[in-house]
Amino acid sequence: MTRRSRLELYNEGSVINPTSNAPRCICEYDDSRYGDIPTIIALMIALITPDRGLERLASNLQQRRLGLGLTQAGLSVRSGVPLGTLKKFERTGQASTAALMKLLIALGAAEATLKASEPETAVFASIDEVLGSPPRGSRKRGWRA
C-alpha cells in the first residue's frame, strides 16, 4: 500500500508554516518511491523570483567586495563602473549587463559566473550510448517560442 505525503514549500525551498499567507508550492508524493523529506526537497526545482535573484546576486557581490576589503569607491575605480551605478546595484540589484560584467571581473567572479552559465553537455556511461545517440549539431537559433 502506498502512502501519500504532502510537502508545502516557500519560494525559497524551505518548509513553511501552514498558517502563512506567503506564496508556496504544494507537492504531494508517494513515500514508497521517494522516501523522506530531504530527498523530496533535493528533487524540487528552486523557486526563485527574478527580483529575489537580483537581490541575492547584489548581496553576494557586496559580500565579496567587503571580503576583499574594498570600498564602493575603490571598486568603482577598479571596475570602471560609476559610483552611483554601483551603489544602486548593491541596493536594488539593478545594473546593465556591461556594468555587471565589469564588477564580476574586478571582483574575480567572472570565470565562475561564465562557467555556471555554460550549456550542459551530455554525459555517456558507455560507448554504446554514444553510438546510439543521434548526432546533434550546434544550434544557432532556438526552435521554441
N, C-alpha and C positions, 0 to 999 in steps of 0.2 A: 504494500500500500504506500502510495506516495503522499508525502506531507507537503503542503504548500505554505510558504512563509511570505511575509510582506516586509519590505525594507523601504523606508522613506528617507530621502536624501535632500540636503540643501543643494544649491547650485555649486557649492564648493566641494561636495562629495562627503560631507560629514553626516552622521546620523542626527536627525532633528528631533526637536521637542514637538510632540504631536499637537500641542495647543498653539504652536506658532503659525502665523499667517504668511510666513516667508514663502517665496516660490520654491517648489520642490518637485522631485521626481519620485514616483511611487513605482517600485519594482516588485512584482510577485514572481517567485521562483520555486522550483522543485528542489527540496532539500536533498533528496537522494542523488540528484545529478550534480549539484554544485557545492553542497556542503555548507560550511559556516559563513558567517557574515563577512569576515575579511576577504574571503575568496570572492564573494559577490562584489564587494567594493572594488577589488582589483579588476574585475571584469567590466565595471561600469565605465562609461565614457565620461571624461571630465566635463562637467557642465560649467562653463565659464562665459560670462558676458564680455563683449568687446571692451566696454568701459572698465570692468574689473581687470581684464587682462592688461590694458594700458596702465592702470594704476599700479599693478604688480610689477610691470616692466620698469616703470619710472622709479618705484621704490627699490627694486633690485639694483638699478644703475646708481641710484643715490647712495645705497649702502656700499657699493663697490668704490664709488668716489671717496666716501668717508674712510673706507678701509685703506685707501692709498694715501690718505692724509691731504687730499686736495680740497681747496675751497671752490666755491662755484666760480669765482673769478679766475682762479688758476685753471680749472677745467675749460672754461670758456676760451682762454688764451691758447691752451694746448690743442683744443679741438677745432678752433675757428668758428665755433657756434656762438652767436651773440649772447651776452649775459642774460638779457631779457627772455630769449628763447629757451635757454637752459632753465631759468627759474620757472617759467611757465610749464616746461616739460616735467620738472620734478614735482610741481604742484598738481598738474592735471593729467599728465601722460600724453599730452598733445604736442606733436612735433612733426615736421616733414620727414620723409624717409631719408633725405640727404642729411638733415641735421642728426637724425638718429644714427645713421651710419658713421658720421664723424665722431659722435660721442662713443659709440661702440669701439671704434678704432683707438681713440685716445685712452679708453679705459681697459683696453686689452681683451675685449669681449667679442670682437668681430668674428674671429675664426670659429668660436664655439657657436655663435648665432648662425653663421652661414652653414656650419656642419649640421645643425639641428633642422635647417630648412631644406636640406638635400632630399631629393625623392628617394623613397625606399627602393632597394633593389631586391630582386627575387633571390632567395636562398634555397639551394637544392641540396637534398640529402644524398643523392646518388646520381651517377651518370645517366641512369635510365630516366630520371625525372628531367634532366637537361634535354635528352634526346626526344622525350615525349612532349615537351612543351612547345607551343607554336612560336615561331620567331617573332620578336617584337621589335619594330623599328623605333627610333626616337621620334616622338610626335612633335611637330612644330606648332600645331594648333589643337585646341580642345575639341571634343565632339559632343559634350553635354551642355545644355542650356542652363 
